[in-house]
Structure formats: structure tokens, C-alpha cells
Amino acid sequence: MFSTSSFGSQNKYNVNNSIELSNCPNDSISKVCWSMNSSLLAASSWDKSVTVWEVQHMGGNSVNTRFGKFLISPKHSAPVLDCAISSDSRYLFSGGCDNELKMHDMSSRQSQTIGRHDAPISNIFWCDEQKFVVTGSWDKTIKFWNGQSQNPIYSLSIPERVYAMDLKYPALVVAAADNAVYVWNLQNITPTPYKRIQTQLKLQPRSISLFPDRTGFAIGSIEGRCAIAHIEESHRDKNFPFRCHRVTSSSPDIAYSINSIDFHLQYGTFATGGSDGAIAFWDKDNKSRLTIMKTMPAPVTDIKFSPSGKLLAYSLSYDWSKGYDNTAINNSCNKVLLHVMNDEHVCPKGKRS
């Protein structure tokens, strides 16, 4: 049965009165993803599983959710680092530290391995326009799979490991361990990227998200720094870095990892989630922060706007940013929550009614 919620009950972790989903994974949550029609939400986890919920937004602050643990997905033999759902909501794709890309039929509940890398799979995207799955890996490759063979239909190599990736057709951006972003046009896939862009980050990239119009991207690092970058050189004068997810009242500043970035498709604003337990909303065009949610006592490991733009899904877990820290591990949690979006979060201030 569906359970109906307006606002969730406030507790130690749910300080923003979000809607807290039941039956969450038992270990750190790596990624969350939506189906294209915003009716399914999936979460991959270090407990080797993928969990799926059905979501119905009834309007306003009312959301119905139904838990549907996807029992076949724990066949992964190692932590799952990412997942994706096909546009028709029939297939769930998952991959991680066992180097395998799995495809799960959510109707028949059958599972099969459709691809492999030589190192963990860090990122997975479904490309509806080309009907293939794209994976990025620590083996320094990006591969494309059609599900009909365990051999990739394309394979691209870059000099370093894939740390973050985003796909909004026809653009594919890949943030690698060499602090560069590699850009491909998926309408004309070539071994050499369309662009190689050196980022304005000082340390390791952690997250990346393309603008809705595909002209550029926002990229975040482990050092509490985000950069806005454009793909074409003619727009490079609009590039700028800024600091966020930092505690500036201490000396020196305490910088936190920006674990996730996601753009709102309607308004072109974006959100960032960090190891400091904060989710902030930004307007890149006006170089301003719109608002920030109350800081939570656990790292935000991922954030995703629903394709409808009406909900924000976010996950709270220990993100290992402090290494093996017993205090941090014991004080953390494994939760997936939904927050209803309003103009305060996503609409530029000059366009609000």
C-alpha cells in the first residue's frame, strides 16, 4: 500500500521536515536517481544493493511513497556506486566495486550482467536518444552498452580515473583525477574528446552537472570549492569559481567536500550537497545563493531534482571523507529523504511572483 506524507516528523537527522523514506539501505548510500516520469526513485549502496521506491506527488506538500525493495539487485558482490533507470522505467542498471554492469528487469525481476570494466564503475547514465547505457570507471575508460552483448559498442580512454560524470544529450562531461573535464558530443562519438577543459579547482573533483542548455557545467571538489565553466571559449569570460560548504568562523577555514551538484531543469538554478550536511541552492547567472536548508548532522552524499522539478531527493550517510573514523561512522545514518521544492529554493529572485 502507499503511505501518504505531508511533511516528515522532525528528528535528529530530519531537521528540515522532509519526507523520510522507509526501508533504506544498511550501509552508506552512494547515489540516488529518478525515473524520467518522476514515479520511481532508486538508491545504490555500499551494502551491495539497490533500493527502489514508487513516488506519487499529490500536489503541494503531499507525497505518497511505496517501498519496493528490489530483491534481485543484491547479487552484486561488492558495494554499488551508481544506478540508472531506463526512460520506460522497465530496466534498472547498477554497477560498482565488483566492476560489473548489471541490468535488472523490474517486471520479471530477472537480472543479468551486460558489461564489465577492469576497475570499479563509478558512474552510470541511460541515454534515451541512443538507447544505450554509458559507464565511467576507475580503469580510465568510458564505455557504451546496448544490453545485447557483454562487449561495449564504444569504448573511450582518458588519461586518468573517472571521478564524476553527467549526460544531457547530446553532451557528455567527464571529470577525471587529473582535474580536467573531457567533453563529448554523443551525436558524433570520436576517440578524441570534443573539448578538454582544465578546471579552476585546486584539488580532486567530486561532482559535476551540466547546465540544462548544455552550454557548460558546474563542478565541485573535495575542498569546498565550486566552479562554473562554459564549454565554448567564446563564453569563457562567464566562468568563475566560488567557495561553499565551508566553516569560515575557524582559523583556518574548514572545507568540506561537495559530494553532489544538480541543476533544476526549469529554472536553470542548481543545488549543492556537501560533507558538512548542508544543501544550498544557487543562481549562477546572478552569482548568488538563493537559500540554504538547515544543516544536518550527517554528510549529504547525493542530491537529485525530480525531472518534474517538484521534489528534491537527497541521501544522508557517512561519506568516508574523514577516513575510518569511529565517531563519524557511529554518529551518521543511512537515510533517503524527499523535500518539496518551492520558489524560495529554485526560482531566481527576479522571476518570483
KEPA-464157 format. One line per field, with one value per residue: residue number from 1; x, y, z of N, C-alpha, C in turn. Coordinates in steps of 0.05 Angstrom, whole numbers, plus 5000, padded with zeros to 4 digits. Example, Ala and Ser with C-alpha at 12.3 -4.5 7.8 and 13.67 -1.06 7.14 Angstrom:
<sites>
resi <- c(1|2)
n.x <- c(5264|5257)
n.y <- c(4886|4955)
n.z <- c(5156|5142)
ca.x <- c(5246|5273)
ca.y <- c(4910|4979)
ca.z <- c(5156|5143)
c.x <- c(5264|5258)
c.y <- c(4934|5001)
c.z <- c(5156|5157)
</sites>
This chain:
<sites>
resi <- c(1|2|3|4|5|6|7|8|9|10|11|12|13|14|15|16|17|18|19|20|21|22|23|24|25|26|27|28|29|30|31|32|33|34|35|36|37|38|39|40|41|42|43|44|45|46|47|48|49|50|51|52|53|54|55|56|57|58|59|60|61|62|63|64|65|66|67|68|69|70|71|72|73|74|75|76|77|78|79|80|81|82|83|84|85|86|87|88|89|90|91|92|93|94|95|96|97|98|99|100|101|102|103|104|105|106|107|108|109|110|111|112|113|114|115|116|117|118|119|120|121|122|123|124|125|126|127|128|129|130|131|132|133|134|135|136|137|138|139|140|141|142|143|144|145|146|147|148|149|150|151|152|153|154|155|156|157|158|159|160|161|162|163|164|165|166|167|168|169|170|171|172|173|174|175|176|177|178|179|180|181|182|183|184|185|186|187|188|189|190|191|192|193|194|195|196|197|198|199|200|201|202|203|204|205|206|207|208|209|210|211|212|213|214|215|216|217|218|219|220|221|222|223|224|225|226|227|228|229|230|231|232|233|234|235|236|237|238|239|240|241|242|243|244|245|246|247|248|249|250|251|252|253|254|255|256|257|258|259|260|261|262|263|264|265|266|267|268|269|270|271|272|273|274|275|276|277|278|279|280|281|282|283|284|285|286|287|288|289|290|291|292|293|294|295|296|297|298|299|300|301|302|303|304|305|306|307|308|309|310|311|312|313|314|315|316|317|318|319|320|321|322|323|324|325|326|327|328|329|330|331|332|333|334|335|336|337|338|339|340|341|342|343|344|345|346|347|348|349|350|351|352|353)
n.x <- c(5017|5007|5038|5019|5046|5055|5090|5151|5165|5201|5267|5331|5362|5328|5320|5297|5245|5232|5208|5215|5239|5222|5253|5308|5376|5428|5478|5527|5499|5508|5490|5431|5375|5326|5268|5248|5196|5188|5166|5191|5243|5310|5363|5431|5479|5531|5521|5516|5469|5411|5358|5290|5237|5168|5139|5091|5073|5026|5013|5024|5047|5040|5057|5057|5087|5116|5148|5193|5232|5284|5295|5330|5375|5416|5453|5501|5570|5599|5606|5556|5561|5533|5471|5419|5359|5320|5286|5233|5222|5228|5277|5330|5395|5458|5521|5588|5637|5649|5661|5624|5571|5503|5439|5373|5309|5252|5201|5199|5235|5285|5355|5417|5486|5513|5558|5628|5682|5752|5762|5730|5663|5644|5605|5541|5497|5435|5422|5371|5361|5397|5391|5426|5470|5515|5578|5626|5692|5741|5781|5798|5767|5710|5651|5602|5540|5493|5462|5454|5499|5558|5601|5626|5594|5620|5683|5719|5780|5814|5865|5863|5830|5758|5720|5673|5612|5567|5508|5472|5437|5459|5507|5563|5598|5659|5692|5756|5812|5856|5842|5818|5765|5730|5697|5646|5610|5553|5527|5564|5608|5674|5743|5777|5763|5713|5724|5776|5779|5812|5802|5782|5792|5829|5839|5819|5766|5697|5643|5597|5555|5516|5494|5424|5417|5461|5508|5549|5578|5573|5621|5645|5690|5733|5749|5713|5699|5670|5661|5640|5635|5642|5632|5646|5697|5684|5650|5678|5690|5650|5661|5672|5700|5677|5673|5644|5604|5635|5666|5676|5686|5726|5798|5849|5800|5749|5742|5694|5676|5643|5595|5555|5521|5466|5425|5365|5317|5278|5286|5341|5373|5414|5432|5474|5504|5536|5593|5588|5536|5500|5453|5452|5424|5431|5440|5469|5472|5464|5502|5494|5471|5411|5382|5390|5385|5371|5427|5447|5463|5497|5535|5515|5506|5486|5445|5385|5343|5275|5253|5207|5216|5193|5205|5260|5306|5347|5405|5430|5489|5549|5606|5658|5695|5728|5759|5771|5735|5713|5678|5652|5628|5594|5560|5532|5483|5437|5399|5345|5313|5257|5244|5198|5198|5199|5189|5227|5270|5286|5273|5297|5309|5290|5249|5207|5138)
n.y <- c(4976|5046|5097|5158|5223|5287|5331|5306|5277|5314|5300|5279|5276|5291|5349|5386|5377|5341|5289|5227|5167|5098|5035|5039|5031|4990|5008|5058|5106|5113|5137|5170|5163|5184|5160|5177|5197|5213|5178|5135|5123|5109|5081|5069|5030|5018|4970|4932|4933|4956|4999|5011|5057|5073|5134|5183|5247|5286|5338|5403|5397|5343|5276|5210|5149|5085|5029|4987|4940|4920|4859|4828|4856|4856|4818|4837|4833|4867|4935|4980|5033|5067|5080|5074|5088|5064|5100|5083|5061|5007|4980|4974|4996|4980|4988|4979|4966|4913|4914|4903|4915|4913|4893|4900|4873|4903|4884|4828|4815|4794|4787|4807|4806|4856|4880|4895|4926|4940|4959|4989|5012|5077|5113|5116|5124|5128|5135|5159|5176|5150|5099|5070|5050|5087|5082|5102|5093|5074|5051|5084|5090|5103|5072|5044|5012|4966|4927|4879|4850|4831|4859|4925|4976|5022|5047|5091|5123|5157|5198|5191|5167|5162|5205|5235|5247|5270|5268|5299|5294|5323|5323|5299|5299|5289|5285|5279|5247|5278|5330|5351|5364|5325|5330|5304|5300|5266|5256|5249|5208|5205|5180|5220|5272|5324|5371|5388|5410|5447|5450|5501|5485|5468|5421|5350|5333|5323|5323|5336|5374|5385|5446|5459|5477|5457|5485|5490|5474|5458|5446|5410|5404|5368|5405|5444|5479|5506|5509|5547|5533|5543|5510|5527|5569|5622|5637|5637|5681|5683|5647|5625|5612|5593|5594|5547|5508|5510|5524|5584|5610|5589|5584|5556|5562|5511|5464|5429|5370|5375|5337|5328|5357|5387|5409|5448|5435|5468|5522|5531|5540|5515|5462|5445|5392|5374|5348|5372|5367|5401|5431|5473|5525|5555|5611|5616|5653|5703|5701|5686|5662|5628|5603|5564|5500|5476|5456|5388|5333|5296|5274|5297|5255|5251|5287|5298|5330|5317|5299|5328|5372|5384|5359|5346|5296|5269|5241|5217|5198|5167|5191|5177|5217|5230|5187|5124|5134|5125|5155|5189|5151|5124|5166|5177|5162|5124|5147|5164|5219|5262|5327|5378|5425|5496|5565|5593|5559|5547|5585|5641|5703|5750|5732|5714|5707)
n.z <- c(5000|4989|5027|5057|5061|5088|5112|5137|5202|5249|5268|5296|5250|5208|5202|5170|5163|5121|5077|5100|5075|5081|5098|5083|5055|5088|5094|5075|5029|4962|4912|4886|4842|4794|4758|4690|4689|4740|4777|4800|4847|4859|4899|4907|4943|4992|5016|4978|4949|4912|4923|4911|4906|4897|4878|4888|4875|4902|4897|4923|4990|4995|4990|4964|4980|4964|4985|4951|4955|4915|4903|4873|4861|4901|4882|4868|4884|4913|4939|4912|4868|4835|4799|4749|4713|4660|4607|4600|4648|4656|4661|4708|4720|4747|4780|4806|4854|4842|4790|4751|4705|4715|4691|4708|4701|4718|4716|4707|4744|4733|4727|4696|4677|4638|4622|4634|4670|4681|4731|4788|4773|4769|4752|4721|4667|4632|4564|4530|4478|4445|4462|4496|4550|4589|4619|4668|4693|4742|4714|4676|4631|4588|4573|4527|4524|4496|4517|4491|4485|4519|4505|4495|4455|4442|4464|4503|4520|4572|4604|4660|4721|4723|4759|4765|4729|4677|4637|4589|4536|4474|4502|4538|4597|4631|4691|4713|4748|4738|4744|4700|4652|4607|4546|4506|4444|4436|4389|4352|4363|4379|4385|4406|4452|4445|4472|4518|4582|4629|4697|4746|4796|4855|4881|4882|4838|4852|4840|4786|4741|4684|4653|4641|4588|4563|4553|4587|4652|4723|4772|4827|4884|4931|4967|4984|4943|4885|4814|4759|4692|4622|4559|4507|4482|4471|4511|4556|4589|4625|4663|4730|4796|4862|4934|4978|5025|5073|5136|5161|5207|5237|5244|5209|5154|5152|5104|5065|5028|4965|4950|4914|4857|4825|4772|4766|4720|4698|4717|4714|4757|4811|4858|4913|4950|5011|5050|5098|5114|5092|5046|4993|4951|4888|4843|4785|4744|4767|4804|4858|4923|4933|4976|5036|5064|5131|5167|5170|5215|5189|5132|5067|5015|4964|4917|4880|4835|4820|4754|4743|4773|4821|4868|4912|4919|4970|5001|5063|5093|5120|5088|5084|5083|5124|5129|5162|5214|5275|5308|5271|5239|5275|5289|5244|5193|5151|5105|5061|5035|5016|4992|4985|4933|4927|4905|4935|4937|4883|4844|4809|4842|4817|4785|4813|4832)
ca.x <- c(5000|5021|5036|5016|5060|5056|5118|5161|5168|5228|5284|5359|5372|5308|5316|5283|5217|5229|5193|5235|5231|5226|5269|5333|5398|5441|5506|5528|5485|5527|5476|5402|5368|5298|5259|5243|5169|5188|5149|5209|5268|5327|5387|5452|5491|5554|5512|5515|5442|5397|5331|5272|5212|5149|5133|5069|5070|4997|5009|5030|5066|5031|5072|5053|5111|5113|5174|5194|5260|5289|5309|5350|5399|5439|5472|5528|5587|5615|5590|5545|5569|5515|5449|5404|5334|5313|5264|5207|5221|5229|5303|5348|5423|5474|5549|5605|5664|5654|5668|5603|5546|5481|5413|5351|5283|5235|5175|5204|5255|5308|5380|5439|5509|5514|5584|5649|5705|5775|5764|5703|5647|5638|5583|5523|5475|5419|5418|5347|5362|5413|5383|5448|5479|5542|5591|5652|5705|5768|5800|5804|5752|5681|5641|5575|5529|5466|5448|5452|5524|5575|5622|5616|5592|5642|5700|5736|5801|5824|5890|5861|5805|5733|5710|5646|5603|5539|5499|5447|5442|5480|5532|5573|5622|5672|5712|5776|5831|5877|5830|5808|5738|5730|5671|5640|5584|5545|5517|5587|5627|5701|5762|5786|5740|5707|5739|5788|5778|5825|5784|5793|5794|5856|5841|5805|5738|5679|5616|5594|5528|5513|5472|5402|5420|5485|5529|5570|5573|5583|5638|5652|5714|5734|5759|5693|5701|5654|5668|5621|5651|5628|5646|5658|5716|5671|5635|5696|5690|5630|5670|5682|5698|5668|5675|5619|5607|5659|5663|5695|5690|5750|5822|5839|5773|5745|5729|5681|5672|5618|5590|5535|5511|5445|5411|5337|5314|5260|5296|5369|5388|5425|5435|5498|5503|5564|5600|5580|5508|5484|5444|5449|5412|5447|5433|5495|5471|5466|5524|5483|5458|5382|5375|5404|5370|5384|5449|5440|5486|5508|5541|5497|5522|5476|5420|5374|5316|5259|5250|5185|5226|5176|5217|5289|5314|5375|5413|5448|5505|5577|5617|5686|5713|5747|5772|5758|5732|5692|5659|5637|5612|5573|5541|5519|5458|5433|5371|5337|5291|5246|5236|5182|5210|5182|5203|5250|5293|5295|5266|5313|5293|5277|5228|5186|5112)
ca.y <- c(5000|5072|5113|5186|5241|5316|5336|5285|5285|5324|5285|5288|5279|5304|5376|5404|5366|5328|5264|5206|5142|5074|5012|5049|5012|4986|5019|5085|5109|5125|5154|5167|5170|5184|5153|5200|5207|5221|5159|5116|5133|5087|5088|5049|5030|5002|4944|4916|4932|4979|5000|5026|5066|5086|5160|5198|5273|5292|5367|5417|5383|5315|5256|5182|5132|5057|5016|4962|4931|4905|4837|4814|4873|4850|4799|4849|4821|4889|4960|4991|5061|5084|5066|5090|5076|5069|5120|5070|5051|4978|4970|4987|4990|4985|4980|4989|4956|4887|4920|4893|4930|4895|4903|4886|4877|4908|4870|4799|4813|4779|4803|4796|4823|4864|4893|4895|4943|4928|4972|4997|5030|5100|5129|5103|5140|5118|5154|5150|5183|5129|5073|5055|5057|5097|5078|5113|5075|5080|5039|5106|5087|5107|5051|5047|4985|4965|4906|4855|4837|4840|4876|4952|4984|5041|5050|5115|5123|5183|5193|5186|5155|5177|5211|5245|5247|5277|5265|5311|5291|5305|5328|5281|5311|5270|5297|5258|5251|5298|5357|5360|5355|5316|5334|5291|5304|5238|5254|5243|5198|5201|5174|5245|5288|5349|5390|5381|5435|5446|5463|5521|5472|5463|5393|5330|5337|5304|5323|5353|5374|5402|5465|5449|5484|5442|5503|5490|5456|5465|5424|5413|5390|5359|5427|5465|5499|5500|5526|5549|5533|5540|5492|5542|5591|5648|5643|5633|5704|5679|5626|5635|5594|5605|5576|5540|5486|5516|5537|5606|5622|5578|5592|5564|5552|5482|5460|5403|5360|5379|5310|5327|5381|5381|5433|5448|5436|5490|5549|5533|5544|5489|5456|5430|5378|5371|5332|5387|5363|5424|5432|5501|5530|5576|5623|5621|5677|5726|5695|5690|5639|5632|5596|5540|5484|5473|5436|5362|5322|5274|5283|5293|5240|5256|5302|5297|5341|5300|5311|5348|5395|5390|5346|5341|5272|5271|5218|5223|5175|5174|5191|5169|5240|5231|5161|5106|5150|5112|5174|5198|5128|5119|5188|5180|5147|5117|5156|5178|5237|5279|5354|5392|5449|5520|5586|5600|5541|5543|5606|5665|5723|5769|5720|5703|5721)
ca.z <- c(5000|4990|5052|5050|5080|5081|5120|5155|5230|5254|5287|5297|5222|5190|5214|5151|5160|5095|5078|5103|5063|5097|5087|5070|5056|5114|5093|5062|5004|4943|4893|4882|4814|4787|4731|4674|4696|4769|4792|4814|4858|4867|4914|4908|4969|4998|5026|4954|4940|4902|4934|4894|4917|4880|4889|4876|4886|4901|4896|4949|5006|4999|4973|4970|4973|4969|4984|4936|4955|4890|4916|4856|4857|4918|4871|4867|4905|4925|4940|4887|4868|4819|4786|4730|4705|4632|4604|4602|4676|4656|4669|4727|4715|4770|4778|4828|4861|4830|4762|4733|4699|4715|4682|4722|4690|4741|4713|4711|4766|4724|4726|4680|4674|4609|4616|4654|4669|4695|4757|4796|4757|4787|4743|4702|4655|4610|4543|4516|4449|4431|4474|4508|4577|4589|4645|4672|4711|4752|4696|4657|4606|4587|4555|4519|4523|4487|4532|4475|4485|4541|4493|4491|4427|4440|4488|4502|4540|4581|4619|4689|4731|4722|4786|4763|4701|4673|4610|4580|4508|4465|4516|4559|4610|4649|4708|4718|4770|4730|4746|4674|4644|4579|4535|4481|4431|4431|4362|4336|4383|4369|4407|4418|4461|4432|4487|4544|4596|4655|4716|4764|4822|4864|4889|4868|4832|4866|4828|4762|4730|4661|4652|4626|4560|4554|4545|4607|4675|4749|4782|4855|4893|4959|4982|4988|4921|4861|4792|4736|4668|4596|4541|4485|4490|4468|4535|4579|4606|4645|4682|4756|4818|4887|4957|4992|5043|5089|5162|5160|5234|5248|5231|5182|5146|5149|5078|5062|5001|4951|4941|4892|4845|4806|4762|4762|4691|4690|4724|4710|4782|4819|4886|4921|4976|5020|5073|5122|5120|5082|5018|4985|4925|4876|4818|4773|4727|4784|4822|4885|4936|4937|5003|5045|5083|5157|5166|5182|5229|5173|5105|5044|4996|4937|4913|4853|4830|4803|4727|4744|4787|4844|4891|4914|4935|4980|5018|5085|5101|5123|5061|5086|5079|5146|5131|5182|5238|5290|5317|5248|5230|5294|5290|5219|5188|5123|5100|5036|5041|4995|5001|4965|4924|4922|4892|4951|4931|4856|4825|4813|4857|4799|4769|4831|4830)
c.x <- c(5018|5017|5036|5030|5057|5085|5126|5164|5197|5243|5312|5370|5354|5301|5301|5255|5213|5214|5214|5225|5238|5244|5293|5355|5412|5469|5505|5515|5503|5512|5446|5396|5337|5292|5250|5215|5166|5172|5166|5234|5284|5352|5406|5467|5515|5546|5507|5487|5434|5368|5314|5246|5194|5141|5110|5067|5041|4992|5014|5052|5059|5045|5065|5079|5104|5140|5173|5222|5265|5307|5331|5376|5421|5457|5499|5545|5604|5597|5581|5549|5550|5493|5435|5380|5328|5289|5237|5203|5221|5255|5317|5376|5439|5502|5565|5631|5669|5660|5647|5580|5524|5456|5392|5325|5263|5208|5179|5222|5278|5332|5401|5462|5512|5541|5603|5670|5728|5780|5735|5689|5637|5613|5567|5502|5461|5416|5394|5348|5377|5407|5408|5455|5508|5554|5618|5666|5732|5789|5808|5790|5723|5671|5611|5564|5501|5450|5445|5477|5540|5600|5611|5614|5612|5658|5719|5756|5809|5848|5887|5833|5781|5722|5681|5638|5574|5533|5472|5450|5439|5506|5538|5598|5633|5694|5731|5795|5853|5866|5822|5780|5739|5701|5668|5612|5575|5531|5540|5610|5654|5721|5773|5763|5737|5723|5753|5791|5792|5808|5798|5795|5823|5860|5821|5775|5721|5652|5615|5565|5527|5490|5449|5404|5446|5508|5553|5563|5583|5598|5646|5675|5712|5743|5739|5695|5685|5662|5646|5639|5634|5645|5660|5675|5703|5656|5652|5697|5669|5637|5678|5680|5687|5670|5648|5624|5633|5650|5684|5700|5714|5774|5842|5811|5772|5730|5718|5678|5644|5611|5572|5526|5488|5431|5381|5331|5297|5273|5326|5386|5398|5429|5462|5493|5531|5567|5593|5551|5490|5476|5438|5438|5424|5435|5459|5495|5474|5488|5516|5472|5429|5374|5392|5386|5385|5404|5442|5466|5498|5514|5518|5513|5512|5450|5411|5347|5301|5256|5228|5194|5212|5187|5247|5293|5342|5380|5433|5463|5534|5590|5647|5705|5733|5761|5757|5758|5708|5670|5640|5618|5589|5552|5526|5494|5458|5404|5369|5312|5282|5238|5221|5194|5190|5200|5228|5274|5304|5290|5284|5296|5279|5253|5205|5161|5106)
c.y <- c(5025|5084|5142|5203|5269|5325|5314|5296|5293|5307|5294|5293|5294|5331|5395|5395|5355|5302|5242|5180|5118|5054|5021|5028|5011|4997|5045|5084|5124|5145|5149|5175|5168|5171|5178|5213|5214|5202|5139|5131|5109|5098|5064|5052|5012|4975|4925|4915|4957|4977|5018|5033|5077|5112|5173|5225|5282|5322|5379|5401|5353|5297|5228|5167|5103|5044|4991|4952|4913|4882|4824|4830|4867|4828|4811|4838|4842|4914|4970|5021|5079|5067|5085|5074|5083|5087|5108|5057|5021|4967|4987|4978|4997|4975|4991|4974|4927|4889|4912|4913|4910|4909|4886|4893|4879|4895|4840|4794|4794|4798|4790|4816|4830|4877|4891|4916|4929|4940|4980|5016|5053|5115|5114|5123|5125|5140|5145|5155|5162|5101|5057|5066|5066|5094|5091|5097|5086|5066|5059|5103|5095|5088|5054|5018|4986|4942|4880|4839|4847|4855|4904|4959|5007|5040|5073|5114|5152|5177|5185|5174|5174|5180|5221|5248|5258|5275|5279|5312|5317|5308|5307|5295|5292|5285|5275|5267|5271|5326|5368|5350|5349|5317|5319|5299|5276|5235|5246|5234|5192|5194|5198|5262|5313|5372|5377|5408|5432|5462|5484|5511|5467|5434|5375|5337|5315|5301|5342|5351|5394|5422|5452|5455|5472|5460|5503|5471|5469|5441|5430|5396|5381|5382|5450|5487|5488|5519|5524|5551|5530|5524|5507|5565|5618|5656|5641|5657|5702|5658|5639|5612|5608|5584|5571|5515|5488|5528|5559|5619|5611|5588|5568|5554|5522|5478|5431|5396|5367|5353|5308|5354|5373|5407|5428|5453|5460|5517|5552|5540|5516|5487|5441|5417|5370|5353|5346|5383|5384|5420|5461|5503|5556|5586|5632|5647|5703|5723|5699|5663|5646|5627|5572|5526|5482|5451|5411|5350|5297|5285|5278|5280|5244|5272|5300|5310|5320|5314|5332|5373|5401|5378|5345|5316|5276|5248|5228|5197|5184|5171|5185|5192|5243|5204|5144|5120|5139|5131|5183|5176|5124|5141|5192|5163|5138|5123|5168|5194|5253|5305|5367|5419|5472|5542|5594|5584|5544|5566|5631|5687|5743|5758|5709|5720|5734)
c.z <- c(5000|5018|5044|5071|5070|5087|5138|5183|5234|5274|5284|5269|5204|5201|5196|5146|5132|5099|5078|5093|5081|5083|5071|5072|5084|5116|5077|5035|4985|4924|4895|4853|4811|4760|4717|4681|4725|4786|4808|4824|4867|4882|4915|4934|4971|5010|5003|4942|4925|4912|4916|4909|4894|4893|4873|4890|4881|4898|4923|4964|5010|4979|4983|4963|4980|4965|4968|4934|4931|4897|4899|4855|4877|4907|4865|4890|4919|4926|4913|4889|4853|4807|4767|4722|4676|4630|4606|4630|4677|4667|4689|4722|4740|4766|4801|4830|4852|4800|4742|4730|4697|4705|4695|4709|4714|4739|4720|4734|4759|4722|4709|4679|4644|4602|4639|4649|4683|4723|4764|4777|4776|4778|4721|4693|4633|4589|4526|4486|4433|4441|4482|4536|4575|4617|4645|4694|4720|4734|4673|4630|4610|4566|4551|4513|4513|4499|4516|4475|4509|4531|4489|4462|4421|4466|4484|4525|4547|4599|4648|4695|4728|4750|4786|4734|4700|4643|4607|4550|4492|4480|4537|4570|4631|4665|4718|4740|4763|4731|4719|4669|4614|4569|4509|4471|4423|4404|4343|4354|4369|4391|4421|4427|4445|4445|4511|4559|4624|4675|4732|4792|4829|4872|4874|4863|4844|4853|4804|4752|4707|4664|4636|4596|4548|4547|4564|4630|4700|4759|4810|4864|4922|4977|4987|4968|4897|4839|4770|4711|4643|4577|4518|4495|4489|4493|4560|4598|4628|4666|4708|4777|4843|4909|4969|5009|5060|5116|5163|5187|5248|5233|5232|5177|5145|5123|5076|5033|4990|4937|4917|4883|4826|4798|4760|4733|4682|4694|4718|4734|4791|4849|4890|4948|4985|5044|5100|5129|5110|5053|5012|4957|4914|4849|4805|4757|4743|4806|4852|4896|4940|4966|5011|5066|5110|5155|5182|5194|5215|5145|5085|5022|4967|4938|4885|4852|4814|4776|4726|4758|4813|4870|4889|4931|4944|4999|5039|5093|5108|5096|5061|5081|5101|5150|5151|5209|5253|5299|5295|5239|5249|5295|5264|5216|5159|5116|5072|5042|5016|5007|4978|4958|4921|4911|4908|4944|4903|4837|4830|4825|4840|4784|4787|4829|4857)
</sites>
